[in-house]
Structure formats: structure tokens, C-alpha cells
Amino acid sequence: MRIGVDALFDAHGGCLANLRMLLAEWHRSGALKAHHLTVFASPRTAARLAGFTDDHMDVVVLGANEGGVVGRFFYEQVTLPGLLRRGKIEVVFCPANTMPFAAAMPAVATFQNAAPFCERLSEQGLGVGYRVRFALLGLAMRITASRARRVIFVSRYFQKLFEGRHGFEPERGVVIYRTVPGTYSAGVVALPAGVRAPFILNVSHAYPYKNLVELVRGFAQSTGRLRPDVQLVIAGDHESTYGRRVREEIRTLGIADRVLLTGPVAPEAVEALLRGCEFFVFPSTCENCPTALIEAIAAGVPIVCSDAGVMPEIAGDAAVYFDGRSPSSISEAIVRLEESETTRAELRRRCAAACERFPTPAAAADAPLAAILHAGERGA
């Protein structure tokens, strides 16, 4: 079967990790030996997939990055359908939320981004650019849901949201959680510059719904009850308008000596941070299947996190919960874990059981491929 992959997006974070995992596992298992895969990728995505392709895959690079979201939409909706026809593609897999609407062949889409559908997102200080982007993405995802042969959801929470809010037929959906990540490095990886033990860890890029301002305020409220050497480390890309708000809040609260924004870090550095932290704090209120939270569970790290949306589904009883919009609630949860080694030990134990809910990389790759092949056979 000739399978096309719509990778015309600027892959990063969970979407990139998931696509790399799929390609690596399909190569490892030899699942594509009887098939041929053509990946239609934006330039940056193609570069980030280097080393994850094999002889059963072609990569066709389209200049989708130059126009941002508009460029992606143009290449996906105008250019890609013709390329799929000329390439005699029998089924198209769309791993990042949207599909080419004019595609003549069946499509299987994975819904990764929950932001356009999160409650109260409009109250979280999003700028006009983000609001327009999420509105367009939400519309495109609703159209994709109506046209795709099969939709892969990465949480039951998000599938139920689509069924209840948009009338999505349950029989066309399947839930496949993201896999528990493996070890990136067998050796010792140095912590990012400026990190000192003991430290509390958050891994998040600077988006308003990540509630990093509330986290900084909650940590500031906790400092009088924490050991004076405890540091808050926030790892991620913070070069944005909201990131500047976070830095300004740190300065205003006078805690610059106790809070570190690392900037972007490599996966192996995240692994090192998880191994070295006291516990993991995750105040986001808008997620679908958060990779950072699953990584913390897999690392056996005590967790305090938001009680909103999908978080209780993902973390289960392996976390202490708080209101991610309330600095005082965040503060109380931080202090609770800091003061109780018994609670931290119990959460570590529960993480091991929580990992059993997530598929192995092989299972997480086999299930989407089965859905893709089934859709292609039905479309024949």
C-alpha cells in the first residue's frame, strides 16, 4: 500500500516526538516492508526527521515554513492534494490535527492540540495572534473530524469532548496514548547551566495556558516555608511575549536568585533534570496528552499538577492536585510535598503503576499503522 504522511507543520514538542517514534518503530519492526511511505514535510520538519527514514520511505520537502500557519494551510490544502494524486497515494496519515480537505483518498488524522477547545482559554491573556491561530485550527480540526475515515485521539478526555460538543461518531475514533519515553542517554548528562540542587522542576514552553506566572507567584508564596536553598527550574522556550511576562514577574517578586528559566533544552537534558529534581510541578490547564507529565511519571518523580482537563486521566493517583489558576493553591501543594518525604515516596511508588497505562513504543506504533492500513483497504 502507498501511504502518504502529511508532515507540513513545524514539528516540535509532542508532535515531533510522536512522529519520530512512529517512523523509528516502523523501521525497527519492518512493518513497512510490504508498503511504501512518502512523507510530505516542511523544511524544518524534514531536517528534524533526519535519521528516522529508511529505504521504504521518501521525503518530499515543501516550503511550508516560510509562510507560518498561512504557508502550511496553502501547501496542505492547495499543493498536497495534487501531489497525493500524482503519487498514487492510497491513504494519507495526518499526525498533526488537520488533513488536506480535497484529498480523494481516505485519511487518518491524529488530534494532538487541545488548545482551541479548552474552557476559559479566552480568559488567559492570549494575544490576538494566538486567538486567531487557535480559532482557525479549531475550525480545521472540526472539518477534519467530519471528513477523516478515522481519528486517533491521544486521550479519552479529548475524544469525549469531540463526541459531546461536536457530535463526533464514537465508532470513527480510537484512543491511543502517547508512549512512555525511553532513556535518551546511557551516560551521565550534565544539568543545564545555573541549575543547582535541591530544585523543583517544571518543563513547559511559555504559553499563557501553562500558567507559569501563577507558578512563579505560588513559589514566591512558598519561599518562607521552603528550605532557603530550594530552586525552581522552568525548562523550555520562553522567548515570547508571555515569557517576558514571566521574567518580569520573577523580577517584581524579587526571587531572581531562586528561579531559573533554562531556555530550550535537549531531550537528554530533560531526562537529567527529571533524575535530579525533588519533584515535578505542572500547572497547565490546557493539555491533550502532555508529554512532559508522562515523562515525569516514567521517571518515577513525585508530581504536583493542575486538576484541570486531562491531567487526572494521565496522572491518576500518582500526583497531588491543585488549582492551576490559583497561586495559593499551587503554593500549598508545593509546601505539602516539600515537607513530607512520606508523600513523595508514596507518589514515586504510584508512578510505577501509572506507567502501566501507557503503551510501549511498539504498541503505540502498531495501533496507528493498523488504523491506517484498515482505512486504506476500505478505500480501495
Contacts in CASP RR format, 6 or more apart in sequence:
PFRMAT RR
TARGET T0000
AUTHOR 0000-0000-0000
METHOD contacts of the structure
MODEL  1
MRIGVDALFDAHGGCLANLRMLLAEWHRSGALKAHHLTVFASPRTAARLA
GFTDDHMDVVVLGANEGGVVGRFFYEQVTLPGLLRRGKIEVVFCPANTMP
FAAAMPAVATFQNAAPFCERLSEQGLGVGYRVRFALLGLAMRITASRARR
VIFVSRYFQKLFEGRHGFEPERGVVIYRTVPGTYSAGVVALPAGVRAPFI
LNVSHAYPYKNLVELVRGFAQSTGRLRPDVQLVIAGDHESTYGRRVREEI
RTLGIADRVLLTGPVAPEAVEALLRGCEFFVFPSTCENCPTALIEAIAAG
VPIVCSDAGVMPEIAGDAAVYFDGRSPSSISEAIVRLEESETTRAELRRR
CAAACERFPTPAAAADAPLAAILHAGERGA
1 34 0 8 1.000
1 35 0 8 1.000
1 36 0 8 1.000
1 90 0 8 1.000
1 91 0 8 1.000
1 373 0 8 1.000
1 376 0 8 1.000
1 377 0 8 1.000
2 35 0 8 1.000
2 36 0 8 1.000
2 38 0 8 1.000
2 87 0 8 1.000
2 88 0 8 1.000
2 89 0 8 1.000
2 90 0 8 1.000
3 32 0 8 1.000
3 35 0 8 1.000
3 36 0 8 1.000
3 37 0 8 1.000
3 38 0 8 1.000
3 89 0 8 1.000
3 90 0 8 1.000
3 91 0 8 1.000
3 92 0 8 1.000
3 93 0 8 1.000
3 372 0 8 1.000
4 37 0 8 1.000
4 38 0 8 1.000
4 39 0 8 1.000
4 40 0 8 1.000
4 84 0 8 1.000
4 89 0 8 1.000
4 91 0 8 1.000
4 92 0 8 1.000
4 93 0 8 1.000
5 19 0 8 1.000
5 37 0 8 1.000
5 38 0 8 1.000
5 39 0 8 1.000
5 40 0 8 1.000
5 41 0 8 1.000
5 92 0 8 1.000
5 93 0 8 1.000
5 94 0 8 1.000
5 95 0 8 1.000
6 40 0 8 1.000
6 76 0 8 1.000
6 80 0 8 1.000
6 92 0 8 1.000
6 93 0 8 1.000
6 94 0 8 1.000
6 95 0 8 1.000
6 96 0 8 1.000
6 98 0 8 1.000
6 99 0 8 1.000
6 100 0 8 1.000
7 19 0 8 1.000
7 39 0 8 1.000
7 40 0 8 1.000
7 41 0 8 1.000
7 42 0 8 1.000
7 45 0 8 1.000
7 46 0 8 1.000
7 49 0 8 1.000
7 95 0 8 1.000
7 96 0 8 1.000
8 40 0 8 1.000
8 41 0 8 1.000
8 42 0 8 1.000
8 45 0 8 1.000
8 62 0 8 1.000
8 64 0 8 1.000
8 72 0 8 1.000
8 75 0 8 1.000
8 76 0 8 1.000
8 80 0 8 1.000
9 15 0 8 1.000
9 42 0 8 1.000
9 45 0 8 1.000
9 64 0 8 1.000
9 72 0 8 1.000
9 96 0 8 1.000
10 42 0 8 1.000
10 44 0 8 1.000
10 45 0 8 1.000
10 65 0 8 1.000
10 68 0 8 1.000
10 72 0 8 1.000
11 19 0 8 1.000
11 42 0 8 1.000
11 44 0 8 1.000
11 45 0 8 1.000
11 48 0 8 1.000
11 49 0 8 1.000
11 96 0 8 1.000
12 48 0 8 1.000
13 291 0 8 1.000
14 112 0 8 1.000
14 178 0 8 1.000
14 291 0 8 1.000
15 95 0 8 1.000
15 96 0 8 1.000
15 112 0 8 1.000
16 45 0 8 1.000
16 48 0 8 1.000
17 178 0 8 1.000
17 181 0 8 1.000
17 267 0 8 1.000
17 291 0 8 1.000
18 95 0 8 1.000
18 110 0 8 1.000
18 112 0 8 1.000
18 178 0 8 1.000
19 45 0 8 1.000
19 49 0 8 1.000
19 52 0 8 1.000
19 95 0 8 1.000
19 96 0 8 1.000
20 48 0 8 1.000
20 49 0 8 1.000
20 52 0 8 1.000
21 179 0 8 1.000
21 361 0 8 1.000
21 364 0 8 1.000
21 365 0 8 1.000
22 95 0 8 1.000
22 364 0 8 1.000
22 365 0 8 1.000
22 368 0 8 1.000
22 369 0 8 1.000
23 39 0 8 1.000
23 49 0 8 1.000
23 52 0 8 1.000
23 53 0 8 1.000
23 57 0 8 1.000
24 52 0 8 1.000
24 361 0 8 1.000
25 31 0 8 1.000
25 361 0 8 1.000
25 362 0 8 1.000
25 364 0 8 1.000
25 365 0 8 1.000
25 366 0 8 1.000
26 32 0 8 1.000
26 37 0 8 1.000
26 365 0 8 1.000
26 369 0 8 1.000
27 52 0 8 1.000
27 53 0 8 1.000
27 54 0 8 1.000
27 56 0 8 1.000
28 362 0 8 1.000
29 362 0 8 1.000
29 365 0 8 1.000
29 366 0 8 1.000
30 56 0 8 1.000
31 365 0 8 1.000
31 366 0 8 1.000
31 369 0 8 1.000
32 54 0 8 1.000
32 56 0 8 1.000
32 57 0 8 1.000
33 56 0 8 1.000
35 56 0 8 1.000
35 373 0 8 1.000
36 56 0 8 1.000
36 57 0 8 1.000
36 58 0 8 1.000
37 56 0 8 1.000
37 57 0 8 1.000
37 58 0 8 1.000
38 57 0 8 1.000
38 58 0 8 1.000
38 59 0 8 1.000
38 60 0 8 1.000
38 87 0 8 1.000
38 89 0 8 1.000
39 46 0 8 1.000
39 49 0 8 1.000
39 53 0 8 1.000
39 57 0 8 1.000
39 58 0 8 1.000
39 59 0 8 1.000
39 60 0 8 1.000
40 60 0 8 1.000
40 62 0 8 1.000
40 80 0 8 1.000
40 83 0 8 1.000
41 49 0 8 1.000
41 59 0 8 1.000
41 60 0 8 1.000
41 61 0 8 1.000
41 62 0 8 1.000
42 61 0 8 1.000
42 62 0 8 1.000
42 63 0 8 1.000
42 64 0 8 1.000
42 65 0 8 1.000
42 72 0 8 1.000
42 75 0 8 1.000
43 61 0 8 1.000
43 63 0 8 1.000
43 64 0 8 1.000
43 65 0 8 1.000
44 65 0 8 1.000
46 59 0 8 1.000
46 61 0 8 1.000
49 59 0 8 1.000
53 59 0 8 1.000
60 83 0 8 1.000
62 75 0 8 1.000
62 79 0 8 1.000
62 80 0 8 1.000
63 71 0 8 1.000
63 75 0 8 1.000
64 71 0 8 1.000
64 72 0 8 1.000
64 74 0 8 1.000
64 75 0 8 1.000
64 76 0 8 1.000
65 71 0 8 1.000
67 74 0 8 1.000
69 133 0 8 1.000
69 136 0 8 1.000
69 137 0 8 1.000
73 136 0 8 1.000
73 140 0 8 1.000
76 98 0 8 1.000
76 99 0 8 1.000
76 100 0 8 1.000
77 100 0 8 1.000
77 101 0 8 1.000
77 102 0 8 1.000
80 100 0 8 1.000
80 103 0 8 1.000
81 100 0 8 1.000
81 102 0 8 1.000
81 103 0 8 1.000
81 104 0 8 1.000
84 92 0 8 1.000
84 100 0 8 1.000
84 103 0 8 1.000
84 104 0 8 1.000
84 105 0 8 1.000
85 104 0 8 1.000
89 105 0 8 1.000
90 105 0 8 1.000
90 376 0 8 1.000
90 379 0 8 1.000
90 380 0 8 1.000
91 105 0 8 1.000
91 106 0 8 1.000
91 107 0 8 1.000
91 108 0 8 1.000
91 149 0 8 1.000
91 372 0 8 1.000
91 373 0 8 1.000
91 375 0 8 1.000
91 376 0 8 1.000
91 379 0 8 1.000
92 99 0 8 1.000
92 100 0 8 1.000
92 103 0 8 1.000
92 105 0 8 1.000
92 106 0 8 1.000
92 107 0 8 1.000
92 108 0 8 1.000
93 107 0 8 1.000
93 108 0 8 1.000
93 109 0 8 1.000
93 110 0 8 1.000
93 368 0 8 1.000
93 372 0 8 1.000
94 100 0 8 1.000
94 107 0 8 1.000
94 108 0 8 1.000
94 109 0 8 1.000
94 110 0 8 1.000
94 144 0 8 1.000
94 148 0 8 1.000
95 109 0 8 1.000
95 110 0 8 1.000
95 112 0 8 1.000
96 110 0 8 1.000
96 112 0 8 1.000
96 113 0 8 1.000
97 109 0 8 1.000
97 110 0 8 1.000
97 111 0 8 1.000
97 112 0 8 1.000
97 113 0 8 1.000
97 137 0 8 1.000
97 140 0 8 1.000
97 141 0 8 1.000
97 144 0 8 1.000
98 109 0 8 1.000
98 137 0 8 1.000
98 140 0 8 1.000
98 141 0 8 1.000
98 144 0 8 1.000
99 107 0 8 1.000
99 109 0 8 1.000
99 144 0 8 1.000
99 147 0 8 1.000
99 148 0 8 1.000
100 107 0 8 1.000
101 143 0 8 1.000
101 144 0 8 1.000
101 147 0 8 1.000
105 376 0 8 1.000
105 379 0 8 1.000
106 148 0 8 1.000
106 149 0 8 1.000
106 150 0 8 1.000
106 375 0 8 1.000
106 376 0 8 1.000
106 378 0 8 1.000
106 379 0 8 1.000
107 144 0 8 1.000
107 147 0 8 1.000
107 148 0 8 1.000
107 149 0 8 1.000
107 375 0 8 1.000
108 148 0 8 1.000
108 149 0 8 1.000
108 150 0 8 1.000
108 151 0 8 1.000
108 152 0 8 1.000
108 368 0 8 1.000
108 371 0 8 1.000
108 372 0 8 1.000
108 375 0 8 1.000
109 144 0 8 1.000
109 145 0 8 1.000
109 148 0 8 1.000
109 150 0 8 1.000
109 151 0 8 1.000
109 152 0 8 1.000
110 151 0 8 1.000
110 152 0 8 1.000
110 153 0 8 1.000
110 154 0 8 1.000
110 368 0 8 1.000
111 141 0 8 1.000
111 145 0 8 1.000
111 151 0 8 1.000
111 152 0 8 1.000
111 153 0 8 1.000
111 154 0 8 1.000
111 158 0 8 1.000
111 162 0 8 1.000
111 288 0 8 1.000
112 154 0 8 1.000
112 288 0 8 1.000
112 289 0 8 1.000
113 137 0 8 1.000
113 141 0 8 1.000
113 288 0 8 1.000
114 158 0 8 1.000
114 161 0 8 1.000
114 286 0 8 1.000
114 287 0 8 1.000
114 288 0 8 1.000
114 310 0 8 1.000
115 121 0 8 1.000
115 134 0 8 1.000
115 137 0 8 1.000
115 207 0 8 1.000
115 209 0 8 1.000
115 286 0 8 1.000
116 134 0 8 1.000
116 135 0 8 1.000
116 137 0 8 1.000
116 138 0 8 1.000
116 141 0 8 1.000
117 138 0 8 1.000
117 158 0 8 1.000
117 161 0 8 1.000
117 165 0 8 1.000
118 209 0 8 1.000
118 285 0 8 1.000
118 286 0 8 1.000
118 309 0 8 1.000
120 285 0 8 1.000
121 134 0 8 1.000
121 209 0 8 1.000
121 286 0 8 1.000
122 131 0 8 1.000
124 208 0 8 1.000
124 209 0 8 1.000
124 211 0 8 1.000
124 285 0 8 1.000
125 208 0 8 1.000
126 134 0 8 1.000
126 208 0 8 1.000
127 241 0 8 1.000
130 207 0 8 1.000
130 208 0 8 1.000
142 166 0 8 1.000
144 151 0 8 1.000
145 151 0 8 1.000
145 162 0 8 1.000
145 166 0 8 1.000
145 168 0 8 1.000
148 172 0 8 1.000
149 172 0 8 1.000
149 375 0 8 1.000
149 376 0 8 1.000
149 378 0 8 1.000
149 379 0 8 1.000
150 172 0 8 1.000
150 173 0 8 1.000
150 174 0 8 1.000
150 371 0 8 1.000
150 374 0 8 1.000
150 375 0 8 1.000
151 162 0 8 1.000
151 168 0 8 1.000
151 172 0 8 1.000
151 173 0 8 1.000
151 174 0 8 1.000
152 173 0 8 1.000
152 174 0 8 1.000
152 175 0 8 1.000
152 176 0 8 1.000
152 368 0 8 1.000
152 371 0 8 1.000
153 159 0 8 1.000
153 162 0 8 1.000
153 173 0 8 1.000
153 174 0 8 1.000
153 175 0 8 1.000
153 176 0 8 1.000
154 175 0 8 1.000
154 176 0 8 1.000
154 177 0 8 1.000
154 178 0 8 1.000
154 288 0 8 1.000
154 289 0 8 1.000
155 175 0 8 1.000
155 177 0 8 1.000
155 288 0 8 1.000
155 289 0 8 1.000
155 310 0 8 1.000
155 313 0 8 1.000
155 314 0 8 1.000
156 175 0 8 1.000
156 313 0 8 1.000
157 288 0 8 1.000
157 309 0 8 1.000
157 310 0 8 1.000
157 313 0 8 1.000
158 288 0 8 1.000
158 289 0 8 1.000
158 310 0 8 1.000
159 168 0 8 1.000
159 170 0 8 1.000
159 173 0 8 1.000
159 175 0 8 1.000
162 168 0 8 1.000
163 169 0 8 1.000
163 170 0 8 1.000
174 367 0 8 1.000
174 371 0 8 1.000
176 359 0 8 1.000
176 364 0 8 1.000
176 367 0 8 1.000
176 368 0 8 1.000
177 289 0 8 1.000
177 357 0 8 1.000
177 358 0 8 1.000
177 359 0 8 1.000
177 364 0 8 1.000
178 289 0 8 1.000
178 291 0 8 1.000
178 294 0 8 1.000
178 358 0 8 1.000
178 364 0 8 1.000
179 358 0 8 1.000
179 359 0 8 1.000
179 360 0 8 1.000
179 361 0 8 1.000
179 363 0 8 1.000
179 364 0 8 1.000
180 294 0 8 1.000
180 297 0 8 1.000
180 298 0 8 1.000
180 355 0 8 1.000
180 358 0 8 1.000
180 359 0 8 1.000
180 360 0 8 1.000
181 267 0 8 1.000
181 291 0 8 1.000
181 294 0 8 1.000
181 295 0 8 1.000
181 298 0 8 1.000
182 298 0 8 1.000
182 361 0 8 1.000
183 271 0 8 1.000
184 266 0 8 1.000
184 267 0 8 1.000
184 268 0 8 1.000
184 271 0 8 1.000
185 268 0 8 1.000
185 271 0 8 1.000
188 272 0 8 1.000
189 268 0 8 1.000
189 269 0 8 1.000
189 271 0 8 1.000
189 272 0 8 1.000
190 272 0 8 1.000
191 269 0 8 1.000
191 272 0 8 1.000
191 273 0 8 1.000
191 276 0 8 1.000
192 235 0 8 1.000
192 262 0 8 1.000
192 263 0 8 1.000
192 265 0 8 1.000
192 269 0 8 1.000
192 273 0 8 1.000
193 262 0 8 1.000
194 260 0 8 1.000
194 262 0 8 1.000
195 231 0 8 1.000
195 233 0 8 1.000
195 260 0 8 1.000
195 262 0 8 1.000
195 273 0 8 1.000
196 229 0 8 1.000
196 231 0 8 1.000
197 276 0 8 1.000
198 227 0 8 1.000
198 229 0 8 1.000
198 230 0 8 1.000
198 231 0 8 1.000
198 278 0 8 1.000
199 230 0 8 1.000
199 231 0 8 1.000
199 232 0 8 1.000
199 233 0 8 1.000
199 260 0 8 1.000
199 276 0 8 1.000
199 277 0 8 1.000
199 278 0 8 1.000
200 219 0 8 1.000
200 230 0 8 1.000
200 231 0 8 1.000
200 232 0 8 1.000
200 233 0 8 1.000
200 277 0 8 1.000
200 278 0 8 1.000
200 279 0 8 1.000
200 280 0 8 1.000
200 281 0 8 1.000
200 334 0 8 1.000
200 338 0 8 1.000
201 233 0 8 1.000
201 235 0 8 1.000
201 273 0 8 1.000
201 274 0 8 1.000
201 276 0 8 1.000
201 277 0 8 1.000
201 278 0 8 1.000
201 279 0 8 1.000
201 280 0 8 1.000
201 281 0 8 1.000
201 301 0 8 1.000
202 212 0 8 1.000
202 215 0 8 1.000
202 232 0 8 1.000
202 233 0 8 1.000
202 234 0 8 1.000
202 235 0 8 1.000
202 280 0 8 1.000
202 281 0 8 1.000
202 282 0 8 1.000
202 283 0 8 1.000
203 234 0 8 1.000
203 235 0 8 1.000
203 236 0 8 1.000
203 270 0 8 1.000
203 273 0 8 1.000
203 280 0 8 1.000
203 292 0 8 1.000
203 295 0 8 1.000
203 296 0 8 1.000
204 210 0 8 1.000
204 212 0 8 1.000
204 234 0 8 1.000
204 235 0 8 1.000
204 236 0 8 1.000
204 282 0 8 1.000
204 284 0 8 1.000
204 292 0 8 1.000
205 236 0 8 1.000
205 237 0 8 1.000
205 238 0 8 1.000
205 240 0 8 1.000
206 212 0 8 1.000
206 236 0 8 1.000
206 237 0 8 1.000
206 238 0 8 1.000
206 239 0 8 1.000
206 240 0 8 1.000
206 242 0 8 1.000
206 243 0 8 1.000
206 246 0 8 1.000
207 240 0 8 1.000
207 242 0 8 1.000
208 242 0 8 1.000
209 284 0 8 1.000
209 285 0 8 1.000
209 286 0 8 1.000
210 283 0 8 1.000
210 284 0 8 1.000
211 283 0 8 1.000
211 284 0 8 1.000
211 285 0 8 1.000
211 306 0 8 1.000
211 324 0 8 1.000
211 325 0 8 1.000
212 234 0 8 1.000
212 242 0 8 1.000
212 243 0 8 1.000
212 246 0 8 1.000
212 283 0 8 1.000
213 242 0 8 1.000
213 245 0 8 1.000
213 246 0 8 1.000
213 249 0 8 1.000
214 283 0 8 1.000
214 324 0 8 1.000
214 325 0 8 1.000
214 326 0 8 1.000
214 327 0 8 1.000
214 330 0 8 1.000
215 232 0 8 1.000
215 234 0 8 1.000
215 281 0 8 1.000
215 283 0 8 1.000
215 327 0 8 1.000
215 330 0 8 1.000
216 232 0 8 1.000
216 246 0 8 1.000
216 249 0 8 1.000
216 250 0 8 1.000
216 253 0 8 1.000
216 255 0 8 1.000
216 259 0 8 1.000
217 249 0 8 1.000
217 253 0 8 1.000
217 327 0 8 1.000
217 330 0 8 1.000
218 327 0 8 1.000
218 328 0 8 1.000
218 330 0 8 1.000
218 331 0 8 1.000
218 334 0 8 1.000
219 232 0 8 1.000
219 255 0 8 1.000
219 258 0 8 1.000
219 259 0 8 1.000
219 330 0 8 1.000
219 331 0 8 1.000
219 334 0 8 1.000
220 253 0 8 1.000
220 254 0 8 1.000
220 255 0 8 1.000
220 327 0 8 1.000
221 327 0 8 1.000
221 328 0 8 1.000
221 331 0 8 1.000
222 331 0 8 1.000
222 334 0 8 1.000
222 335 0 8 1.000
222 338 0 8 1.000
223 255 0 8 1.000
223 258 0 8 1.000
225 335 0 8 1.000
225 338 0 8 1.000
225 339 0 8 1.000
226 334 0 8 1.000
226 335 0 8 1.000
226 338 0 8 1.000
227 338 0 8 1.000
230 258 0 8 1.000
230 278 0 8 1.000
230 338 0 8 1.000
231 258 0 8 1.000
231 259 0 8 1.000
231 260 0 8 1.000
232 258 0 8 1.000
232 259 0 8 1.000
232 260 0 8 1.000
232 281 0 8 1.000
233 259 0 8 1.000
233 260 0 8 1.000
233 262 0 8 1.000
233 273 0 8 1.000
233 277 0 8 1.000
234 246 0 8 1.000
234 259 0 8 1.000
234 260 0 8 1.000
234 261 0 8 1.000
234 262 0 8 1.000
235 262 0 8 1.000
235 263 0 8 1.000
235 265 0 8 1.000
235 269 0 8 1.000
235 270 0 8 1.000
235 273 0 8 1.000
236 261 0 8 1.000
236 262 0 8 1.000
236 263 0 8 1.000
236 264 0 8 1.000
236 265 0 8 1.000
237 263 0 8 1.000
237 264 0 8 1.000
238 246 0 8 1.000
238 247 0 8 1.000
238 261 0 8 1.000
238 263 0 8 1.000
239 263 0 8 1.000
243 261 0 8 1.000
246 261 0 8 1.000
247 261 0 8 1.000
250 256 0 8 1.000
250 259 0 8 1.000
250 261 0 8 1.000
265 273 0 8 1.000
270 292 0 8 1.000
270 295 0 8 1.000
271 295 0 8 1.000
271 299 0 8 1.000
274 280 0 8 1.000
274 295 0 8 1.000
274 296 0 8 1.000
274 299 0 8 1.000
274 301 0 8 1.000
275 299 0 8 1.000
277 301 0 8 1.000
278 302 0 8 1.000
278 337 0 8 1.000
278 338 0 8 1.000
278 344 0 8 1.000
279 301 0 8 1.000
279 302 0 8 1.000
279 303 0 8 1.000
279 304 0 8 1.000
279 337 0 8 1.000
279 338 0 8 1.000
279 344 0 8 1.000
279 347 0 8 1.000
280 293 0 8 1.000
280 296 0 8 1.000
280 301 0 8 1.000
280 302 0 8 1.000
280 303 0 8 1.000
280 304 0 8 1.000
280 305 0 8 1.000
281 303 0 8 1.000
281 304 0 8 1.000
281 305 0 8 1.000
281 330 0 8 1.000
281 333 0 8 1.000
281 334 0 8 1.000
282 290 0 8 1.000
282 292 0 8 1.000
282 293 0 8 1.000
282 296 0 8 1.000
282 303 0 8 1.000
282 304 0 8 1.000
282 305 0 8 1.000
282 306 0 8 1.000
282 311 0 8 1.000
283 305 0 8 1.000
283 306 0 8 1.000
283 322 0 8 1.000
283 324 0 8 1.000
283 330 0 8 1.000
284 290 0 8 1.000
284 305 0 8 1.000
284 306 0 8 1.000
284 308 0 8 1.000
284 311 0 8 1.000
284 324 0 8 1.000
285 306 0 8 1.000
285 308 0 8 1.000
285 309 0 8 1.000
285 324 0 8 1.000
285 325 0 8 1.000
286 308 0 8 1.000
286 309 0 8 1.000
287 293 0 8 1.000
287 309 0 8 1.000
287 310 0 8 1.000
287 311 0 8 1.000
287 314 0 8 1.000
288 310 0 8 1.000
289 310 0 8 1.000
289 314 0 8 1.000
290 310 0 8 1.000
290 311 0 8 1.000
290 314 0 8 1.000
293 303 0 8 1.000
293 305 0 8 1.000
293 311 0 8 1.000
293 314 0 8 1.000
293 315 0 8 1.000
294 314 0 8 1.000
294 358 0 8 1.000
296 303 0 8 1.000
296 351 0 8 1.000
297 303 0 8 1.000
297 314 0 8 1.000
297 315 0 8 1.000
297 318 0 8 1.000
297 351 0 8 1.000
297 354 0 8 1.000
297 355 0 8 1.000
297 358 0 8 1.000
298 351 0 8 1.000
298 355 0 8 1.000
298 358 0 8 1.000
299 351 0 8 1.000
300 348 0 8 1.000
300 351 0 8 1.000
300 352 0 8 1.000
301 348 0 8 1.000
301 351 0 8 1.000
302 337 0 8 1.000
302 343 0 8 1.000
302 344 0 8 1.000
302 347 0 8 1.000
302 348 0 8 1.000
302 351 0 8 1.000
303 315 0 8 1.000
303 318 0 8 1.000
303 319 0 8 1.000
303 320 0 8 1.000
303 347 0 8 1.000
303 351 0 8 1.000
304 319 0 8 1.000
304 320 0 8 1.000
304 321 0 8 1.000
304 322 0 8 1.000
304 330 0 8 1.000
304 333 0 8 1.000
304 334 0 8 1.000
304 336 0 8 1.000
304 337 0 8 1.000
305 311 0 8 1.000
305 315 0 8 1.000
305 319 0 8 1.000
305 320 0 8 1.000
305 321 0 8 1.000
305 322 0 8 1.000
306 321 0 8 1.000
306 322 0 8 1.000
306 323 0 8 1.000
306 324 0 8 1.000
307 321 0 8 1.000
307 322 0 8 1.000
307 323 0 8 1.000
307 324 0 8 1.000
308 324 0 8 1.000
311 319 0 8 1.000
311 321 0 8 1.000
312 321 0 8 1.000
315 354 0 8 1.000
316 354 0 8 1.000
317 350 0 8 1.000
317 354 0 8 1.000
318 347 0 8 1.000
318 350 0 8 1.000
318 351 0 8 1.000
318 353 0 8 1.000
318 354 0 8 1.000
319 347 0 8 1.000
320 333 0 8 1.000
320 336 0 8 1.000
320 337 0 8 1.000
320 343 0 8 1.000
320 347 0 8 1.000
321 333 0 8 1.000
322 329 0 8 1.000
322 330 0 8 1.000
322 332 0 8 1.000
322 333 0 8 1.000
323 329 0 8 1.000
323 330 0 8 1.000
324 330 0 8 1.000
336 343 0 8 1.000
337 343 0 8 1.000
337 344 0 8 1.000
337 347 0 8 1.000
359 367 0 8 1.000
END
